[in-house]
Amino acid sequence: MIAITDLPQLNAVLNSIATLFLLTGYIYIRKRNITAHMRMMWAALVISGLFLISYLIFHYHVGSVGYDGTGWIRPVYFAILISHIILAIVNLPMILLTMYRAVRKDFQRHRKIARWTWPVWMYVSVTGVLVYVMMEVSGSYDKLYYLP
């Protein structure tokens, strides 16, 4: 059984897996292996969807978790976090539209938006893991173990 306190780590693992699928999908499309590209992008979408569900469950139960880091790293953390959140919100409809165009076989329009969607999705996945690592290193998640 997974405890609520395990979800941040699970989320980081899911983001890492999504990152690998995104990178592999990019490599496949550069090699013009469309079938493998599609499989990787669908896998990234499914894993990112599982991440979103886990993320929402965690924050529903725990609320916001403050960052305990101090010094120069604190503004760096918040710069990464804020850009991550904004781009994640912007990217969700872009991902859905990009996938919709691929399903409809509207590849010309798919490529136009995918050129923007992929790097933003990649950034969001990578910075999601980075935010987790920074929270973990700072001890910010330690207080979760004292939840009632």
Secondary structure by P-SEA (a helix, b strand, c coil): cccccaaaaaaaaaaaaaaaaaaaaaaaaaacaaaaaaaaaaaaaaaaaaaaaaaaaaaaaccbbbbcccccaaaaaaaaaaaaaaaaaaaaaaaaaaaaaaaacaaaaaaaaaaaaaaaaaaaaaaaaaaaaaaaaacccccccccc
